[in-house]
Amino acid sequence: MTIAQCQRLATAWSTALAAATGGKTFSTHGTTWVWLPARRELAMMFPEQVSAYAVRPALAEGVRLGAASVRIWLNGAVDPAELGPLGFDQSWQPWWMAAPVSAVVASADDGAVLTTDVPDYSGPLEQELRVVRSQPQQAWHAVTRDATGHNVSGAAYSFHPSGSGDLHRLGGIHHLEVLPGYRRRGLATALLSATARAAGEAGAVDLTLNATPQGYEFFSRRGFTLLGRGRTYVLTL
């Protein structure tokens, strides 16, 4: 497992989200951009180098599309010097982690349910859920609910791209979150297991994710190891 594979999988996930929500993917001077309309975010995905020459036309397109923010995803080898004069600030740091599916899937998922429809969702959450209904299916979504069954207490996605070359055995875990009032009850573990199981049944052998520093401890306990750290830069429009 390499960071380069993690980055390609993250790009494939963003591309799938864009396709499901009416967005698009385009290039400027050899760099790849993904427009995510549900979040009104334009993202440059892991360029080999960053130049103002490549960024400026994408910023103009972002303004035309109505973007609220522009995010640049980088690995540690890329020089970000030309982003500062364009107004970008350094943002959160993704910690790339990986684990075998077999190490993550638990014997029971303890209430996490795979679903393609969550009536509670609205706005970006509702729009992005369309990715699990796209065909061929590449994404799965799991939720947990409170004791009444009326309120969502946590959610997560997994993703296993179809027909993606060296990614055909690799799956991703995305947007795993448990709401503050429901934490430390095993829900994150259940969500992780349920979504990992779905990706594994689709053919994934290994899983990757980008954790926050706060999430690193949890994922380490669940079988994930750290591969390396990336960087992101953001511009608010």
Sine and cosine of phi, psi and omega as CSV:
sin_phi,cos_phi,sin_psi,cos_psi,sin_omega,cos_omega
0.00,0.00,0.75,-0.66,-0.02,-1.00
-0.83,-0.56,0.35,-0.94,0.08,-1.00
-0.89,0.46,-0.58,0.81,0.03,-1.00
-0.86,0.51,-0.65,0.76,0.06,-1.00
-0.91,0.41,-0.65,0.76,0.05,-1.00
-0.86,0.52,-0.68,0.73,-0.01,-1.00
-0.92,0.40,-0.65,0.76,0.03,-1.00
-0.91,0.42,-0.61,0.79,0.03,-1.00
-0.92,0.38,-0.65,0.76,0.04,-1.00
-0.88,0.47,-0.62,0.79,0.05,-1.00
-0.91,0.41,-0.67,0.74,0.02,-1.00
-0.89,0.45,-0.63,0.78,0.04,-1.00
-0.90,0.43,-0.73,0.69,0.02,-1.00
-0.89,0.46,-0.62,0.78,0.03,-1.00
-0.90,0.44,-0.65,0.76,0.03,-1.00
-0.91,0.42,-0.66,0.75,0.05,-1.00
-0.88,0.47,-0.68,0.73,0.01,-1.00
-0.88,0.48,-0.72,0.70,-0.02,-1.00
-0.89,0.46,-0.59,0.81,-0.05,-1.00
-0.97,0.23,-0.35,0.94,-0.12,-0.99
-0.91,-0.42,0.25,0.97,0.04,-1.00
1.00,0.10,0.29,0.96,0.04,-1.00
-1.00,0.01,-0.36,-0.93,-0.02,-1.00
-0.32,-0.95,0.25,-0.97,0.11,-0.99
-0.86,-0.51,0.68,-0.73,0.01,-1.00
-0.51,-0.86,0.17,-0.99,-0.05,-1.00
-0.83,-0.56,0.54,-0.84,0.17,-0.98
-0.72,-0.70,0.91,-0.42,0.07,-1.00
0.78,0.63,0.74,0.67,0.10,-1.00
0.99,0.11,0.07,1.00,0.04,-1.00
-0.95,-0.31,0.54,-0.84,-0.05,-1.00
-0.98,-0.18,0.75,-0.66,0.02,-1.00
-0.84,-0.54,0.58,-0.81,0.06,-1.00
-0.82,-0.57,0.79,-0.61,0.04,-1.00
-0.99,-0.15,0.88,-0.47,-0.04,-1.00
-0.93,-0.36,1.00,-0.03,-0.14,-0.99
-0.92,0.39,-0.48,0.88,-0.02,-1.00
-0.87,0.49,-0.58,0.82,0.00,-1.00
-0.98,-0.21,-0.04,1.00,-0.08,-1.00
0.81,0.59,0.69,0.72,-0.02,-1.00
-0.85,-0.52,0.71,-0.71,0.13,-0.99
-0.96,-0.28,0.73,-0.68,-0.09,-1.00
-0.77,-0.63,0.74,-0.67,0.18,-0.98
-1.00,-0.05,0.80,-0.60,-0.16,-0.99
-0.97,-0.26,0.98,-0.19,0.23,-0.97
0.78,0.62,0.88,0.47,0.05,-1.00
-0.94,0.33,0.41,-0.91,0.09,-1.00
-0.97,0.25,-0.42,0.91,0.14,-0.99
-0.44,-0.90,0.38,-0.93,-0.02,-1.00
-0.90,-0.44,0.80,-0.60,0.07,-1.00
-0.73,-0.69,0.59,-0.81,0.07,-1.00
-0.86,0.52,-0.51,0.86,0.01,-1.00
-0.86,0.51,-0.61,0.80,0.00,-1.00
-1.00,0.09,-0.48,0.88,-0.09,-1.00
-0.98,0.18,-0.64,0.77,-0.12,-0.99
-0.84,0.54,-0.72,0.69,0.02,-1.00
-0.91,0.42,-0.52,0.86,0.05,-1.00
-0.94,0.35,-0.60,0.80,0.06,-1.00
-0.89,0.46,-0.64,0.77,0.05,-1.00
-0.89,0.46,-0.64,0.77,0.04,-1.00
-0.93,0.38,-0.61,0.79,0.05,-1.00
-0.88,0.47,-0.67,0.74,0.05,-1.00
-0.88,0.47,-0.68,0.73,0.00,-1.00
-0.88,0.47,-0.61,0.79,-0.04,-1.00
-0.98,0.22,-0.32,0.95,-0.04,-1.00
1.00,-0.06,0.46,0.89,0.00,-1.00
-0.90,0.43,0.62,-0.78,0.11,-0.99
-1.00,-0.06,-0.40,0.92,-0.01,-1.00
-0.48,-0.88,0.36,-0.93,0.07,-1.00
-0.79,-0.62,0.78,-0.62,-0.03,-1.00
-0.87,-0.49,0.68,-0.73,0.06,-1.00
-0.93,-0.38,0.84,-0.54,0.06,-1.00
-0.99,-0.15,0.80,-0.60,-0.05,-1.00
-0.75,-0.66,0.42,-0.91,0.26,-0.97
-0.99,-0.14,0.11,-0.99,-0.14,-0.99
-0.93,0.37,-0.24,0.97,-0.08,-1.00
-1.00,0.02,-0.13,0.99,-0.10,-1.00
-1.00,-0.08,0.73,-0.68,-0.01,-1.00
-0.99,0.16,0.88,-0.48,-0.04,-1.00
-1.00,-0.04,0.24,0.97,-0.19,-0.98
-0.82,0.57,-0.57,0.82,-0.09,-1.00
-0.99,0.16,-0.06,1.00,0.01,-1.00
-0.98,0.17,-0.58,0.82,-0.02,-1.00
-0.83,0.56,-0.77,0.63,0.01,-1.00
-0.89,0.46,-0.32,0.95,0.04,-1.00
-1.00,0.06,-0.07,1.00,0.06,-1.00
0.98,-0.19,0.10,0.99,-0.01,-1.00
-0.98,0.19,0.59,-0.81,0.11,-0.99
-0.89,-0.46,0.52,-0.85,0.06,-1.00
-0.92,0.39,0.68,-0.73,-0.06,-1.00
-0.88,-0.47,-0.45,-0.89,-0.12,-0.99
-0.92,0.39,0.42,-0.91,-0.05,-1.00
-0.96,-0.26,0.89,-0.46,0.08,-1.00
-0.97,0.25,0.74,-0.67,0.10,-1.00
-0.97,-0.22,0.94,-0.33,-0.05,-1.00
-0.97,0.24,0.82,-0.58,-0.03,-1.00
-0.75,-0.66,0.41,-0.91,-0.02,-1.00
-0.57,-0.82,0.43,-0.90,0.03,-1.00
-0.37,-0.93,0.48,-0.88,0.17,-0.99
-0.92,0.38,0.58,-0.81,0.06,-1.00
-0.82,0.58,-0.65,0.76,-0.07,-1.00
-0.88,0.47,-0.44,0.90,0.00,-1.00
-0.99,0.13,-0.29,0.96,-0.14,-0.99
-0.98,-0.19,-0.58,0.81,-0.07,-1.00
-0.95,0.31,0.80,-0.60,0.02,-1.00
-1.00,-0.05,0.22,-0.98,0.00,-1.00
-0.93,0.36,-0.47,0.88,0.04,-1.00
-0.64,-0.77,0.56,-0.83,-0.07,-1.00
-0.99,-0.16,0.03,1.00,0.22,-0.97
0.76,0.65,0.79,0.61,0.14,-0.99
0.99,-0.12,-0.12,0.99,0.09,-1.00
-0.98,0.20,0.79,-0.62,-0.11,-0.99
-0.86,-0.51,0.78,-0.62,0.11,-0.99
-0.96,0.28,0.67,-0.74,-0.04,-1.00
-0.44,-0.90,0.45,-0.89,0.11,-0.99
-0.95,-0.32,0.03,1.00,-0.05,-1.00
-0.58,-0.81,0.85,-0.53,0.04,-1.00
-0.81,-0.59,0.99,-0.12,-0.07,-1.00
-0.85,0.53,-0.39,0.92,-0.01,-1.00
-0.93,0.38,-0.40,0.91,-0.13,-0.99
-0.97,0.24,0.53,-0.85,0.14,-0.99
-0.54,-0.84,0.16,-0.99,0.05,-1.00
0.86,0.51,-0.66,-0.75,-0.04,-1.00
-0.85,0.53,-0.62,0.79,0.00,-1.00
-0.87,0.49,-0.68,0.73,0.00,-1.00
-0.92,0.40,-0.68,0.73,-0.02,-1.00
-0.91,0.42,-0.69,0.72,-0.06,-1.00
-0.94,0.34,-0.39,0.92,0.03,-1.00
-0.90,0.44,-0.31,0.95,0.05,-1.00
-0.86,0.51,-0.38,0.93,-0.04,-1.00
-0.89,0.46,-0.46,0.89,-0.01,-1.00
-0.99,0.16,-0.20,0.98,0.02,-1.00
-0.98,-0.19,-0.03,1.00,0.03,-1.00
-0.95,0.32,0.50,-0.87,0.01,-1.00
-0.86,-0.51,0.65,-0.76,-0.07,1.00
-0.92,0.40,0.51,-0.86,-0.07,-1.00
-0.92,0.40,0.78,-0.62,0.01,-1.00
-0.81,-0.58,-0.18,0.98,-0.12,-0.99
-0.71,-0.70,0.48,-0.88,0.01,-1.00
-0.69,-0.72,0.54,-0.84,-0.04,-1.00
-0.78,-0.63,0.71,-0.70,0.03,-1.00
-0.83,-0.55,0.57,-0.82,0.09,-1.00
-0.75,-0.66,0.40,-0.92,0.23,-0.97
-0.87,-0.49,0.41,-0.91,0.00,-1.00
-0.78,-0.63,0.30,-0.95,0.02,-1.00
-0.95,0.30,-0.01,-1.00,-0.09,-1.00
-0.88,0.47,-0.45,0.89,0.02,-1.00
-0.98,0.18,-0.31,0.95,-0.07,-1.00
0.98,0.18,0.05,1.00,-0.09,-1.00
-1.00,-0.06,-0.43,0.90,-0.14,-0.99
-0.85,-0.53,0.71,-0.71,0.09,-1.00
-0.94,0.35,0.76,-0.65,0.01,-1.00
-0.95,-0.30,-0.30,0.95,0.01,-1.00
-0.20,-0.98,0.27,-0.96,-0.04,-1.00
-0.34,-0.94,0.35,-0.94,0.05,-1.00
-0.30,-0.95,0.38,-0.92,0.12,-0.99
-0.89,-0.46,0.46,-0.89,0.33,-0.95
-0.80,-0.61,0.34,-0.94,-0.12,-0.99
-0.56,-0.83,0.73,-0.69,0.08,-1.00
-0.67,-0.75,0.98,-0.20,-0.12,-0.99
-0.93,0.38,0.64,-0.77,0.04,-1.00
-1.00,-0.03,0.67,-0.74,0.07,-1.00
0.89,0.46,0.70,0.72,-0.08,-1.00
-0.89,-0.47,0.69,0.72,0.14,-0.99
0.83,0.56,-0.86,-0.52,-0.09,-1.00
-0.96,0.27,0.01,1.00,0.05,-1.00
-0.99,-0.10,0.08,1.00,-0.15,-0.99
-0.92,0.39,-0.29,0.96,0.04,-1.00
-0.95,-0.31,0.18,0.98,-0.11,-0.99
-0.89,-0.45,0.72,-0.69,0.06,-1.00
-0.85,-0.53,0.29,-0.96,0.00,-1.00
-0.81,-0.58,0.51,-0.86,0.14,-0.99
-0.94,-0.33,0.75,-0.66,-0.11,-0.99
-0.68,-0.73,0.57,-0.82,0.17,-0.99
0.82,0.57,0.64,0.77,0.07,-1.00
-0.97,0.23,0.83,-0.56,-0.03,-1.00
-0.49,-0.87,0.68,-0.73,0.16,-0.99
-0.89,-0.46,0.76,-0.65,-0.04,-1.00
-0.90,0.44,0.53,-0.85,-0.15,-0.99
-0.78,0.63,-0.64,0.77,-0.06,-1.00
-0.95,0.30,-0.07,1.00,-0.10,-0.99
-0.84,-0.54,0.19,0.98,-0.08,-1.00
-0.98,0.21,0.31,-0.95,-0.01,-1.00
0.90,0.44,0.57,0.82,0.08,-1.00
-0.84,-0.55,0.17,0.99,-0.01,-1.00
1.00,0.07,0.11,0.99,-0.06,-1.00
-0.95,0.33,-0.63,0.78,0.02,-1.00
-0.89,0.46,-0.65,0.76,0.05,-1.00
-0.89,0.46,-0.66,0.75,0.01,-1.00
-0.91,0.43,-0.68,0.73,0.02,-1.00
-0.90,0.43,-0.69,0.73,0.02,-1.00
-0.88,0.48,-0.71,0.70,-0.02,-1.00
-0.90,0.43,-0.70,0.71,-0.04,-1.00
-0.90,0.44,-0.69,0.72,-0.02,-1.00
-0.96,0.28,-0.58,0.81,0.06,-1.00
-0.90,0.43,-0.65,0.76,0.02,-1.00
-0.87,0.50,-0.68,0.73,-0.01,-1.00
-0.89,0.45,-0.70,0.71,0.03,-1.00
-0.91,0.42,-0.63,0.78,0.02,-1.00
-0.90,0.43,-0.65,0.76,0.03,-1.00
-0.92,0.40,-0.40,0.92,0.05,-1.00
-1.00,0.10,-0.14,0.99,0.06,-1.00
0.83,-0.56,-0.09,1.00,0.02,-1.00
-0.94,0.33,0.69,-0.73,0.07,-1.00
-0.97,-0.25,-0.57,0.82,0.01,-1.00
-0.83,-0.56,0.40,-0.92,0.00,-1.00
-0.83,-0.56,0.52,-0.86,0.10,-1.00
-0.72,-0.70,0.35,-0.94,0.07,-1.00
-0.35,-0.94,0.31,-0.95,0.17,-0.98
-0.93,-0.38,0.91,-0.41,-0.07,-1.00
-1.00,-0.06,0.44,-0.90,0.25,-0.97
-0.98,0.19,0.33,-0.94,0.09,-1.00
-0.82,0.57,-0.54,0.84,0.01,-1.00
-0.94,0.35,-0.54,0.84,-0.02,-1.00
-0.99,0.11,-0.18,0.98,-0.07,-1.00
-0.84,0.54,-0.70,0.71,-0.05,-1.00
-0.88,0.47,-0.70,0.72,0.00,-1.00
-0.87,0.49,-0.77,0.64,-0.07,-1.00
-0.93,0.38,-0.52,0.85,0.07,-1.00
-0.88,0.48,-0.62,0.78,0.01,-1.00
-0.95,0.32,-0.29,0.96,-0.04,-1.00
-0.98,-0.22,0.30,0.95,0.13,-0.99
0.98,-0.21,-0.02,1.00,-0.02,-1.00
-1.00,0.04,0.58,-0.81,0.08,-1.00
-0.88,-0.48,0.47,-0.88,-0.05,-1.00
-0.99,0.16,0.78,-0.62,0.06,-1.00
-0.99,-0.10,-0.56,0.83,-0.04,-1.00
0.27,-0.96,0.03,-1.00,-0.07,-1.00
-0.86,-0.51,0.60,-0.80,0.07,-1.00
-0.94,-0.35,-0.26,-0.97,0.02,-1.00
-0.59,-0.81,0.50,-0.87,0.18,-0.98
-0.75,-0.66,0.50,-0.86,0.07,-1.00
-0.79,-0.61,0.56,-0.83,-0.08,-1.00
-0.71,-0.71,0.55,-0.84,0.08,-1.00
-0.78,-0.62,0.82,-0.58,0.08,-1.00
-1.00,-0.02,0.80,-0.60,-0.04,-1.00
-1.00,-0.06,0.00,0.00,0.00,0.00
